[in-house]
Amino acid sequence: MRLTRTVREKILEQNEGFKTQTSYSGKNFSESRMYTISGGKLQIRSVGNTSWSDSRFDDEWIADDEETHRFLYNNLGTLNTDGIE
């Protein structure tokens, strides 16, 4: 399946309410990302910290086309794609 703009929009609409989370932890950095499909958009929340004492972060944004494409490509097996070609 090619993830054209139209196909991405259909997948997002068909998977309203889908949620998943990823985590990464390295030597001086840790991050958890929460992904939610809502309103036909992919919302991302990133929470984590670095080795600096005041470096905690908690950011939220709507994914751009590239981030959405990458997310859908990596999670295609867990998303509902019934009837989408």
PyMOL Python script that loads the backbone (N, CA, C, O; Angstrom):
from pymol import cmd

cmd.read_pdbstr("""\
ATOM      1  N   MET A   1       0.852  -1.167   0.000  1.00  0.00           N
ATOM      2  CA  MET A   1       0.000   0.000   0.000  1.00  0.00           C
ATOM      3  C   MET A   1       0.903   1.236   0.000  1.00  0.00           C
ATOM      4  O   MET A   1       1.792   1.373   0.840  1.00  0.00           O
ATOM      5  N   ARG A   2       0.659   2.119  -0.946  1.00  0.00           N
ATOM      6  CA  ARG A   2       1.387   3.389  -0.983  1.00  0.00           C
ATOM      7  C   ARG A   2       0.700   4.379  -0.063  1.00  0.00           C
ATOM      8  O   ARG A   2      -0.521   4.534  -0.113  1.00  0.00           O
ATOM      9  N   LEU A   3       1.465   5.040   0.766  1.00  0.00           N
ATOM     10  CA  LEU A   3       0.910   5.981   1.734  1.00  0.00           C
ATOM     11  C   LEU A   3       0.828   7.392   1.135  1.00  0.00           C
ATOM     12  O   LEU A   3       1.512   8.319   1.571  1.00  0.00           O
ATOM     13  N   THR A   4      -0.026   7.515   0.128  1.00  0.00           N
ATOM     14  CA  THR A   4      -0.254   8.828  -0.466  1.00  0.00           C
ATOM     15  C   THR A   4      -1.022   9.690   0.529  1.00  0.00           C
ATOM     16  O   THR A   4      -1.509   9.186   1.541  1.00  0.00           O
ATOM     17  N   ARG A   5      -1.131  10.963   0.252  1.00  0.00           N
ATOM     18  CA  ARG A   5      -1.846  11.870   1.147  1.00  0.00           C
ATOM     19  C   ARG A   5      -3.284  11.393   1.366  1.00  0.00           C
ATOM     20  O   ARG A   5      -3.776  11.415   2.494  1.00  0.00           O
ATOM     21  N   THR A   6      -3.954  10.965   0.304  1.00  0.00           N
ATOM     22  CA  THR A   6      -5.342  10.490   0.411  1.00  0.00           C
ATOM     23  C   THR A   6      -5.430   9.246   1.282  1.00  0.00           C
ATOM     24  O   THR A   6      -6.326   9.140   2.119  1.00  0.00           O
ATOM     25  N   VAL A   7      -4.515   8.308   1.094  1.00  0.00           N
ATOM     26  CA  VAL A   7      -4.500   7.076   1.885  1.00  0.00           C
ATOM     27  C   VAL A   7      -4.218   7.398   3.347  1.00  0.00           C
ATOM     28  O   VAL A   7      -4.859   6.836   4.235  1.00  0.00           O
ATOM     29  N   ARG A   8      -3.266   8.297   3.613  1.00  0.00           N
ATOM     30  CA  ARG A   8      -2.971   8.686   4.997  1.00  0.00           C
ATOM     31  C   ARG A   8      -4.198   9.285   5.668  1.00  0.00           C
ATOM     32  O   ARG A   8      -4.496   8.965   6.818  1.00  0.00           O
ATOM     33  N   GLU A   9      -4.911  10.154   4.955  1.00  0.00           N
ATOM     34  CA  GLU A   9      -6.123  10.767   5.514  1.00  0.00           C
ATOM     35  C   GLU A   9      -7.176   9.718   5.842  1.00  0.00           C
ATOM     36  O   GLU A   9      -7.819   9.791   6.889  1.00  0.00           O
ATOM     37  N   LYS A  10      -7.359   8.737   4.953  1.00  0.00           N
ATOM     38  CA  LYS A  10      -8.341   7.672   5.194  1.00  0.00           C
ATOM     39  C   LYS A  10      -7.962   6.834   6.412  1.00  0.00           C
ATOM     40  O   LYS A  10      -8.813   6.500   7.236  1.00  0.00           O
ATOM     41  N   ILE A  11      -6.678   6.499   6.518  1.00  0.00           N
ATOM     42  CA  ILE A  11      -6.223   5.701   7.665  1.00  0.00           C
ATOM     43  C   ILE A  11      -6.446   6.465   8.966  1.00  0.00           C
ATOM     44  O   ILE A  11      -6.905   5.887   9.951  1.00  0.00           O
ATOM     45  N   LEU A  12      -6.125   7.759   8.980  1.00  0.00           N
ATOM     46  CA  LEU A  12      -6.331   8.562  10.188  1.00  0.00           C
ATOM     47  C   LEU A  12      -7.810   8.625  10.557  1.00  0.00           C
ATOM     48  O   LEU A  12      -8.160   8.490  11.730  1.00  0.00           O
ATOM     49  N   GLU A  13      -8.682   8.828   9.570  1.00  0.00           N
ATOM     50  CA  GLU A  13     -10.123   8.887   9.836  1.00  0.00           C
ATOM     51  C   GLU A  13     -10.630   7.553  10.371  1.00  0.00           C
ATOM     52  O   GLU A  13     -11.457   7.525  11.283  1.00  0.00           O
ATOM     53  N   GLN A  14     -10.146   6.456   9.815  1.00  0.00           N
ATOM     54  CA  GLN A  14     -10.615   5.120  10.173  1.00  0.00           C
ATOM     55  C   GLN A  14     -10.083   4.665  11.537  1.00  0.00           C
ATOM     56  O   GLN A  14     -10.617   3.722  12.120  1.00  0.00           O
ATOM     57  N   ASN A  15      -9.053   5.315  12.043  1.00  0.00           N
ATOM     58  CA  ASN A  15      -8.435   4.899  13.307  1.00  0.00           C
ATOM     59  C   ASN A  15      -8.586   5.953  14.393  1.00  0.00           C
ATOM     60  O   ASN A  15      -7.720   6.079  15.259  1.00  0.00           O
ATOM     61  N   GLU A  16      -9.660   6.696  14.356  1.00  0.00           N
ATOM     62  CA  GLU A  16      -9.961   7.718  15.365  1.00  0.00           C
ATOM     63  C   GLU A  16      -9.874   7.109  16.765  1.00  0.00           C
ATOM     64  O   GLU A  16     -10.471   6.065  17.028  1.00  0.00           O
ATOM     65  N   GLY A  17      -9.137   7.758  17.655  1.00  0.00           N
ATOM     66  CA  GLY A  17      -9.016   7.285  19.028  1.00  0.00           C
ATOM     67  C   GLY A  17      -7.861   6.326  19.269  1.00  0.00           C
ATOM     68  O   GLY A  17      -7.616   5.936  20.411  1.00  0.00           O
ATOM     69  N   PHE A  18      -7.147   5.938  18.218  1.00  0.00           N
ATOM     70  CA  PHE A  18      -5.998   5.035  18.373  1.00  0.00           C
ATOM     71  C   PHE A  18      -4.911   5.711  19.201  1.00  0.00           C
ATOM     72  O   PHE A  18      -4.604   6.885  18.994  1.00  0.00           O
ATOM     73  N   LYS A  19      -4.332   4.965  20.137  1.00  0.00           N
ATOM     74  CA  LYS A  19      -3.260   5.490  20.990  1.00  0.00           C
ATOM     75  C   LYS A  19      -2.149   4.461  21.091  1.00  0.00           C
ATOM     76  O   LYS A  19      -2.398   3.257  21.130  1.00  0.00           O
ATOM     77  N   THR A  20      -0.927   4.952  21.131  1.00  0.00           N
ATOM     78  CA  THR A  20       0.226   4.090  21.363  1.00  0.00           C
ATOM     79  C   THR A  20       1.334   4.935  21.985  1.00  0.00           C
ATOM     80  O   THR A  20       1.270   6.165  21.987  1.00  0.00           O
ATOM     81  N   GLN A  21       2.340   4.260  22.506  1.00  0.00           N
ATOM     82  CA  GLN A  21       3.415   4.959  23.209  1.00  0.00           C
ATOM     83  C   GLN A  21       4.751   4.292  22.890  1.00  0.00           C
ATOM     84  O   GLN A  21       4.826   3.073  22.735  1.00  0.00           O
ATOM     85  N   THR A  22       5.803   5.106  22.795  1.00  0.00           N
ATOM     86  CA  THR A  22       7.154   4.590  22.639  1.00  0.00           C
ATOM     87  C   THR A  22       8.038   5.203  23.718  1.00  0.00           C
ATOM     88  O   THR A  22       7.731   6.271  24.247  1.00  0.00           O
ATOM     89  N   SER A  23       9.124   4.532  24.039  1.00  0.00           N
ATOM     90  CA  SER A  23      10.073   5.039  25.029  1.00  0.00           C
ATOM     91  C   SER A  23      11.486   4.852  24.525  1.00  0.00           C
ATOM     92  O   SER A  23      11.785   3.899  23.806  1.00  0.00           O
ATOM     93  N   TYR A  24      12.346   5.770  24.909  1.00  0.00           N
ATOM     94  CA  TYR A  24      13.763   5.676  24.592  1.00  0.00           C
ATOM     95  C   TYR A  24      14.548   6.130  25.815  1.00  0.00           C
ATOM     96  O   TYR A  24      14.188   7.108  26.471  1.00  0.00           O
ATOM     97  N   SER A  25      15.613   5.416  26.110  1.00  0.00           N
ATOM     98  CA  SER A  25      16.471   5.803  27.214  1.00  0.00           C
ATOM     99  C   SER A  25      17.921   5.559  26.811  1.00  0.00           C
ATOM    100  O   SER A  25      18.306   4.448  26.446  1.00  0.00           O
ATOM    101  N   GLY A  26      18.705   6.617  26.886  1.00  0.00           N
ATOM    102  CA  GLY A  26      20.124   6.523  26.573  1.00  0.00           C
ATOM    103  C   GLY A  26      20.939   6.988  27.762  1.00  0.00           C
ATOM    104  O   GLY A  26      20.406   7.151  28.859  1.00  0.00           O
ATOM    105  N   LYS A  27      22.224   7.201  27.553  1.00  0.00           N
ATOM    106  CA  LYS A  27      23.116   7.574  28.642  1.00  0.00           C
ATOM    107  C   LYS A  27      22.718   8.899  29.299  1.00  0.00           C
ATOM    108  O   LYS A  27      22.678   8.984  30.526  1.00  0.00           O
ATOM    109  N   ASN A  28      22.428   9.917  28.517  1.00  0.00           N
ATOM    110  CA  ASN A  28      22.106  11.239  29.065  1.00  0.00           C
ATOM    111  C   ASN A  28      20.754  11.764  28.608  1.00  0.00           C
ATOM    112  O   ASN A  28      20.515  12.971  28.639  1.00  0.00           O
ATOM    113  N   PHE A  29      19.868  10.869  28.183  1.00  0.00           N
ATOM    114  CA  PHE A  29      18.592  11.318  27.625  1.00  0.00           C
ATOM    115  C   PHE A  29      17.552  10.221  27.778  1.00  0.00           C
ATOM    116  O   PHE A  29      17.841   9.045  27.561  1.00  0.00           O
ATOM    117  N   SER A  30      16.343  10.611  28.153  1.00  0.00           N
ATOM    118  CA  SER A  30      15.226   9.664  28.141  1.00  0.00           C
ATOM    119  C   SER A  30      13.985  10.405  27.655  1.00  0.00           C
ATOM    120  O   SER A  30      13.804  11.593  27.920  1.00  0.00           O
ATOM    121  N   GLU A  31      13.136   9.670  26.936  1.00  0.00           N
ATOM    122  CA  GLU A  31      11.939  10.279  26.354  1.00  0.00           C
ATOM    123  C   GLU A  31      10.847   9.235  26.204  1.00  0.00           C
ATOM    124  O   GLU A  31      11.112   8.087  25.849  1.00  0.00           O
ATOM    125  N   SER A  32       9.618   9.645  26.478  1.00  0.00           N
ATOM    126  CA  SER A  32       8.432   8.853  26.173  1.00  0.00           C
ATOM    127  C   SER A  32       7.588   9.682  25.218  1.00  0.00           C
ATOM    128  O   SER A  32       7.395  10.882  25.416  1.00  0.00           O
ATOM    129  N   ARG A  33       7.093   9.026  24.184  1.00  0.00           N
ATOM    130  CA  ARG A  33       6.213   9.706  23.239  1.00  0.00           C
ATOM    131  C   ARG A  33       4.871   9.007  23.226  1.00  0.00           C
ATOM    132  O   ARG A  33       4.791   7.783  23.114  1.00  0.00           O
ATOM    133  N   MET A  34       3.810   9.803  23.341  1.00  0.00           N
ATOM    134  CA  MET A  34       2.460   9.296  23.275  1.00  0.00           C
ATOM    135  C   MET A  34       1.850   9.795  21.968  1.00  0.00           C
ATOM    136  O   MET A  34       1.851  10.994  21.688  1.00  0.00           O
ATOM    137  N   TYR A  35       1.334   8.870  21.178  1.00  0.00           N
ATOM    138  CA  TYR A  35       0.729   9.189  19.890  1.00  0.00           C
ATOM    139  C   TYR A  35      -0.768   8.935  19.988  1.00  0.00           C
ATOM    140  O   TYR A  35      -1.197   7.887  20.469  1.00  0.00           O
ATOM    141  N   THR A  36      -1.568   9.908  19.525  1.00  0.00           N
ATOM    142  CA  THR A  36      -3.019   9.790  19.549  1.00  0.00           C
ATOM    143  C   THR A  36      -3.574  10.283  18.222  1.00  0.00           C
ATOM    144  O   THR A  36      -3.189  11.347  17.736  1.00  0.00           O
ATOM    145  N   ILE A  37      -4.481   9.506  17.636  1.00  0.00           N
ATOM    146  CA  ILE A  37      -5.165   9.954  16.421  1.00  0.00           C
ATOM    147  C   ILE A  37      -6.504  10.529  16.854  1.00  0.00           C
ATOM    148  O   ILE A  37      -7.330   9.843  17.456  1.00  0.00           O
ATOM    149  N   SER A  38      -6.700  11.803  16.535  1.00  0.00           N
ATOM    150  CA  SER A  38      -7.912  12.500  16.942  1.00  0.00           C
ATOM    151  C   SER A  38      -8.244  13.586  15.921  1.00  0.00           C
ATOM    152  O   SER A  38      -7.372  14.362  15.529  1.00  0.00           O
ATOM    153  N   GLY A  39      -9.499  13.639  15.495  1.00  0.00           N
ATOM    154  CA  GLY A  39      -9.921  14.668  14.562  1.00  0.00           C
ATOM    155  C   GLY A  39      -9.224  14.579  13.218  1.00  0.00           C
ATOM    156  O   GLY A  39      -9.039  15.597  12.550  1.00  0.00           O
ATOM    157  N   GLY A  40      -8.831  13.370  12.807  1.00  0.00           N
ATOM    158  CA  GLY A  40      -8.156  13.195  11.531  1.00  0.00           C
ATOM    159  C   GLY A  40      -6.706  13.647  11.538  1.00  0.00           C
ATOM    160  O   GLY A  40      -6.097  13.792  10.478  1.00  0.00           O
ATOM    161  N   LYS A  41      -6.151  13.869  12.709  1.00  0.00           N
ATOM    162  CA  LYS A  41      -4.760  14.321  12.846  1.00  0.00           C
ATOM    163  C   LYS A  41      -4.031  13.420  13.842  1.00  0.00           C
ATOM    164  O   LYS A  41      -4.642  12.795  14.709  1.00  0.00           O
ATOM    165  N   LEU A  42      -2.719  13.373  13.692  1.00  0.00           N
ATOM    166  CA  LEU A  42      -1.870  12.645  14.624  1.00  0.00           C
ATOM    167  C   LEU A  42      -1.304  13.643  15.621  1.00  0.00           C
ATOM    168  O   LEU A  42      -0.603  14.581  15.242  1.00  0.00           O
ATOM    169  N   GLN A  43      -1.610  13.436  16.899  1.00  0.00           N
ATOM    170  CA  GLN A  43      -1.105  14.307  17.953  1.00  0.00           C
ATOM    171  C   GLN A  43       0.028  13.578  18.669  1.00  0.00           C
ATOM    172  O   GLN A  43      -0.068  12.385  18.956  1.00  0.00           O
ATOM    173  N   ILE A  44       1.104  14.315  18.952  1.00  0.00           N
ATOM    174  CA  ILE A  44       2.269  13.730  19.604  1.00  0.00           C
ATOM    175  C   ILE A  44       2.553  14.503  20.885  1.00  0.00           C
ATOM    176  O   ILE A  44       2.544  15.734  20.898  1.00  0.00           O
ATOM    177  N   ARG A  45       2.806  13.763  21.962  1.00  0.00           N
ATOM    178  CA  ARG A  45       3.236  14.364  23.223  1.00  0.00           C
ATOM    179  C   ARG A  45       4.562  13.719  23.597  1.00  0.00           C
ATOM    180  O   ARG A  45       4.673  12.494  23.650  1.00  0.00           O
ATOM    181  N   SER A  46       5.554  14.537  23.851  1.00  0.00           N
ATOM    182  CA  SER A  46       6.891  14.074  24.187  1.00  0.00           C
ATOM    183  C   SER A  46       7.246  14.543  25.592  1.00  0.00           C
ATOM    184  O   SER A  46       7.216  15.739  25.883  1.00  0.00           O
ATOM    185  N   VAL A  47       7.583  13.585  26.467  1.00  0.00           N
ATOM    186  CA  VAL A  47       7.939  13.885  27.853  1.00  0.00           C
ATOM    187  C   VAL A  47       9.280  13.221  28.147  1.00  0.00           C
ATOM    188  O   VAL A  47       9.493  12.056  27.811  1.00  0.00           O
ATOM    189  N   GLY A  48      10.179  13.971  28.773  1.00  0.00           N
ATOM    190  CA  GLY A  48      11.467  13.365  29.094  1.00  0.00           C
ATOM    191  C   GLY A  48      12.400  14.330  29.779  1.00  0.00           C
ATOM    192  O   GLY A  48      11.995  15.386  30.267  1.00  0.00           O
ATOM    193  N   ASN A  49      13.677  13.940  29.806  1.00  0.00           N
ATOM    194  CA  ASN A  49      14.705  14.794  30.394  1.00  0.00           C
ATOM    195  C   ASN A  49      16.067  14.435  29.832  1.00  0.00           C
ATOM    196  O   ASN A  49      16.259  13.392  29.206  1.00  0.00           O
ATOM    197  N   THR A  50      17.023  15.356  30.083  1.00  0.00           N
ATOM    198  CA  THR A  50      18.404  15.126  29.691  1.00  0.00           C
ATOM    199  C   THR A  50      19.262  15.146  30.949  1.00  0.00           C
ATOM    200  O   THR A  50      18.731  15.187  32.059  1.00  0.00           O
ATOM    201  N   SER A  51      20.560  15.118  30.791  1.00  0.00           N
ATOM    202  CA  SER A  51      21.447  15.055  31.949  1.00  0.00           C
ATOM    203  C   SER A  51      21.508  16.372  32.722  1.00  0.00           C
ATOM    204  O   SER A  51      21.957  16.390  33.868  1.00  0.00           O
ATOM    205  N   TRP A  52      21.066  17.470  32.117  1.00  0.00           N
ATOM    206  CA  TRP A  52      21.063  18.746  32.833  1.00  0.00           C
ATOM    207  C   TRP A  52      19.998  18.725  33.914  1.00  0.00           C
ATOM    208  O   TRP A  52      18.928  18.151  33.711  1.00  0.00           O
ATOM    209  N   SER A  53      20.266  19.335  35.055  1.00  0.00           N
ATOM    210  CA  SER A  53      19.355  19.263  36.204  1.00  0.00           C
ATOM    211  C   SER A  53      18.001  19.924  35.936  1.00  0.00           C
ATOM    212  O   SER A  53      16.999  19.504  36.514  1.00  0.00           O
ATOM    213  N   ASP A  54      17.946  20.924  35.092  1.00  0.00           N
ATOM    214  CA  ASP A  54      16.677  21.621  34.825  1.00  0.00           C
ATOM    215  C   ASP A  54      16.173  21.341  33.409  1.00  0.00           C
ATOM    216  O   ASP A  54      15.554  22.205  32.787  1.00  0.00           O
ATOM    217  N   SER A  55      16.430  20.169  32.913  1.00  0.00           N
ATOM    218  CA  SER A  55      16.169  19.892  31.502  1.00  0.00           C
ATOM    219  C   SER A  55      14.953  19.008  31.245  1.00  0.00           C
ATOM    220  O   SER A  55      14.900  18.318  30.227  1.00  0.00           O
ATOM    221  N   ARG A  56      14.000  19.016  32.126  1.00  0.00           N
ATOM    222  CA  ARG A  56      12.772  18.252  31.883  1.00  0.00           C
ATOM    223  C   ARG A  56      11.952  18.952  30.805  1.00  0.00           C
ATOM    224  O   ARG A  56      11.938  20.180  30.718  1.00  0.00           O
ATOM    225  N   PHE A  57      11.273  18.156  29.989  1.00  0.00           N
ATOM    226  CA  PHE A  57      10.426  18.752  28.956  1.00  0.00           C
ATOM    227  C   PHE A  57       9.121  17.978  28.831  1.00  0.00           C
ATOM    228  O   PHE A  57       9.045  16.792  29.150  1.00  0.00           O
ATOM    229  N   ASP A  58       8.115  18.671  28.366  1.00  0.00           N
ATOM    230  CA  ASP A  58       6.784  18.115  28.143  1.00  0.00           C
ATOM    231  C   ASP A  58       6.174  18.932  27.008  1.00  0.00           C
ATOM    232  O   ASP A  58       5.613  20.005  27.234  1.00  0.00           O
ATOM    233  N   ASP A  59       6.289  18.417  25.790  1.00  0.00           N
ATOM    234  CA  ASP A  59       5.847  19.138  24.600  1.00  0.00           C
ATOM    235  C   ASP A  59       4.727  18.390  23.901  1.00  0.00           C
ATOM    236  O   ASP A  59       4.664  17.161  23.939  1.00  0.00           O
ATOM    237  N   GLU A  60       3.840  19.151  23.259  1.00  0.00           N
ATOM    238  CA  GLU A  60       2.739  18.576  22.482  1.00  0.00           C
ATOM    239  C   GLU A  60       2.645  19.294  21.160  1.00  0.00           C
ATOM    240  O   GLU A  60       2.819  20.511  21.096  1.00  0.00           O
ATOM    241  N   TRP A  61       2.362  18.534  20.074  1.00  0.00           N
ATOM    242  CA  TRP A  61       2.179  19.156  18.772  1.00  0.00           C
ATOM    243  C   TRP A  61       1.396  18.227  17.853  1.00  0.00           C
ATOM    244  O   TRP A  61       1.250  17.033  18.115  1.00  0.00           O
ATOM    245  N   ILE A  62       0.895  18.818  16.763  1.00  0.00           N
ATOM    246  CA  ILE A  62       0.232  18.063  15.698  1.00  0.00           C
ATOM    247  C   ILE A  62       1.321  17.664  14.711  1.00  0.00           C
ATOM    248  O   ILE A  62       2.103  18.510  14.276  1.00  0.00           O
ATOM    249  N   ALA A  63       1.379  16.391  14.356  1.00  0.00           N
ATOM    250  CA  ALA A  63       2.414  15.891  13.457  1.00  0.00           C
ATOM    251  C   ALA A  63       2.275  16.513  12.072  1.00  0.00           C
ATOM    252  O   ALA A  63       1.167  16.692  11.567  1.00  0.00           O
ATOM    253  N   ASP A  64       3.422  16.839  11.462  1.00  0.00           N
ATOM    254  CA  ASP A  64       3.406  17.322  10.085  1.00  0.00           C
ATOM    255  C   ASP A  64       3.294  16.110   9.151  1.00  0.00           C
ATOM    256  O   ASP A  64       3.228  14.972   9.615  1.00  0.00           O
ATOM    257  N   ASP A  65       3.273  16.357   7.842  1.00  0.00           N
ATOM    258  CA  ASP A  65       3.092  15.274   6.870  1.00  0.00           C
ATOM    259  C   ASP A  65       4.178  14.205   6.980  1.00  0.00           C
ATOM    260  O   ASP A  65       3.889  13.011   6.894  1.00  0.00           O
ATOM    261  N   GLU A  66       5.424  14.631   7.170  1.00  0.00           N
ATOM    262  CA  GLU A  66       6.530  13.671   7.253  1.00  0.00           C
ATOM    263  C   GLU A  66       6.423  12.802   8.506  1.00  0.00           C
ATOM    264  O   GLU A  66       6.607  11.587   8.433  1.00  0.00           O
ATOM    265  N   GLU A  67       6.129  13.415   9.651  1.00  0.00           N
ATOM    266  CA  GLU A  67       5.980  12.652  10.895  1.00  0.00           C
ATOM    267  C   GLU A  67       4.799  11.697  10.802  1.00  0.00           C
ATOM    268  O   GLU A  67       4.883  10.562  11.271  1.00  0.00           O
ATOM    269  N   THR A  68       3.691  12.146  10.200  1.00  0.00           N
ATOM    270  CA  THR A  68       2.511  11.298  10.040  1.00  0.00           C
ATOM    271  C   THR A  68       2.832  10.111   9.152  1.00  0.00           C
ATOM    272  O   THR A  68       2.479   8.978   9.478  1.00  0.00           O
ATOM    273  N   HIS A  69       3.495  10.358   8.034  1.00  0.00           N
ATOM    274  CA  HIS A  69       3.865   9.286   7.105  1.00  0.00           C
ATOM    275  C   HIS A  69       4.733   8.245   7.798  1.00  0.00           C
ATOM    276  O   HIS A  69       4.480   7.047   7.672  1.00  0.00           O
ATOM    277  N   ARG A  70       5.756   8.690   8.530  1.00  0.00           N
ATOM    278  CA  ARG A  70       6.664   7.786   9.225  1.00  0.00           C
ATOM    279  C   ARG A  70       5.914   6.963  10.273  1.00  0.00           C
ATOM    280  O   ARG A  70       6.124   5.755  10.386  1.00  0.00           O
ATOM    281  N   PHE A  71       5.032   7.625  11.046  1.00  0.00           N
ATOM    282  CA  PHE A  71       4.252   6.923  12.068  1.00  0.00           C
ATOM    283  C   PHE A  71       3.362   5.859  11.433  1.00  0.00           C
ATOM    284  O   PHE A  71       3.338   4.717  11.891  1.00  0.00           O
ATOM    285  N   LEU A  72       2.637   6.225  10.390  1.00  0.00           N
ATOM    286  CA  LEU A  72       1.735   5.271   9.744  1.00  0.00           C
ATOM    287  C   LEU A  72       2.514   4.109   9.136  1.00  0.00           C
ATOM    288  O   LEU A  72       2.090   2.958   9.247  1.00  0.00           O
ATOM    289  N   TYR A  73       3.637   4.390   8.500  1.00  0.00           N
ATOM    290  CA  TYR A  73       4.470   3.343   7.904  1.00  0.00           C
ATOM    291  C   TYR A  73       4.941   2.356   8.980  1.00  0.00           C
ATOM    292  O   TYR A  73       4.885   1.142   8.783  1.00  0.00           O
ATOM    293  N   ASN A  74       5.400   2.881  10.104  1.00  0.00           N
ATOM    294  CA  ASN A  74       5.927   2.026  11.179  1.00  0.00           C
ATOM    295  C   ASN A  74       4.844   1.275  11.938  1.00  0.00           C
ATOM    296  O   ASN A  74       5.137   0.261  12.570  1.00  0.00           O
ATOM    297  N   ASN A  75       3.597   1.746  11.893  1.00  0.00           N
ATOM    298  CA  ASN A  75       2.513   1.134  12.667  1.00  0.00           C
ATOM    299  C   ASN A  75       1.413   0.548  11.792  1.00  0.00           C
ATOM    300  O   ASN A  75       0.327   0.244  12.287  1.00  0.00           O
ATOM    301  N   LEU A  76       1.673   0.387  10.521  1.00  0.00           N
ATOM    302  CA  LEU A  76       0.651  -0.082   9.584  1.00  0.00           C
ATOM    303  C   LEU A  76       0.045  -1.419  10.000  1.00  0.00           C
ATOM    304  O   LEU A  76      -1.145  -1.651   9.788  1.00  0.00           O
ATOM    305  N   GLY A  77       0.847  -2.295  10.586  1.00  0.00           N
ATOM    306  CA  GLY A  77       0.361  -3.612  10.999  1.00  0.00           C
ATOM    307  C   GLY A  77      -0.614  -3.576  12.164  1.00  0.00           C
ATOM    308  O   GLY A  77      -1.379  -4.524  12.345  1.00  0.00           O
ATOM    309  N   THR A  78      -0.611  -2.516  12.958  1.00  0.00           N
ATOM    310  CA  THR A  78      -1.501  -2.434  14.122  1.00  0.00           C
ATOM    311  C   THR A  78      -2.711  -1.536  13.867  1.00  0.00           C
ATOM    312  O   THR A  78      -3.632  -1.483  14.682  1.00  0.00           O
ATOM    313  N   LEU A  79      -2.707  -0.835  12.742  1.00  0.00           N
ATOM    314  CA  LEU A  79      -3.827   0.073  12.430  1.00  0.00           C
ATOM    315  C   LEU A  79      -4.869  -0.639  11.580  1.00  0.00           C
ATOM    316  O   LEU A  79      -4.554  -1.596  10.873  1.00  0.00           O
ATOM    317  N   ASN A  80      -6.109  -0.169  11.651  1.00  0.00           N
ATOM    318  CA  ASN A  80      -7.199  -0.701  10.852  1.00  0.00           C
ATOM    319  C   ASN A  80      -7.112  -0.109   9.442  1.00  0.00           C
ATOM    320  O   ASN A  80      -7.315   1.091   9.256  1.00  0.00           O
ATOM    321  N   THR A  81      -6.809  -0.951   8.454  1.00  0.00           N
ATOM    322  CA  THR A  81      -6.729  -0.494   7.061  1.00  0.00           C
ATOM    323  C   THR A  81      -7.757  -1.194   6.183  1.00  0.00           C
ATOM    324  O   THR A  81      -7.616  -1.210   4.960  1.00  0.00           O
ATOM    325  N   ASP A  82      -8.780  -1.766   6.785  1.00  0.00           N
ATOM    326  CA  ASP A  82      -9.804  -2.483   6.028  1.00  0.00           C
ATOM    327  C   ASP A  82     -10.434  -1.569   4.979  1.00  0.00           C
ATOM    328  O   ASP A  82     -10.877  -0.464   5.292  1.00  0.00           O
ATOM    329  N   GLY A  83     -10.467  -2.035   3.750  1.00  0.00           N
ATOM    330  CA  GLY A  83     -11.123  -1.304   2.671  1.00  0.00           C
ATOM    331  C   GLY A  83     -10.305  -0.173   2.078  1.00  0.00           C
ATOM    332  O   GLY A  83     -10.789   0.533   1.194  1.00  0.00           O
ATOM    333  N   ILE A  84      -9.091   0.014   2.538  1.00  0.00           N
ATOM    334  CA  ILE A  84      -8.239   1.087   2.004  1.00  0.00           C
ATOM    335  C   ILE A  84      -7.222   0.451   1.058  1.00  0.00           C
ATOM    336  O   ILE A  84      -6.533  -0.505   1.413  1.00  0.00           O
ATOM    337  N   GLU A  85      -7.146   0.997  -0.135  1.00  0.00           N
ATOM    338  CA  GLU A  85      -6.202   0.455  -1.133  1.00  0.00           C
ATOM    339  C   GLU A  85      -5.150   1.468  -1.472  1.00  0.00           C
ATOM    340  O   GLU A  85      -4.271   1.195  -2.290  1.00  0.00           O
TER     341      GLU A  85
END
""", "prot")
cmd.dss("prot")
cmd.show_as("cartoon", "prot")
cmd.util.cbc("prot")
cmd.orient("prot")
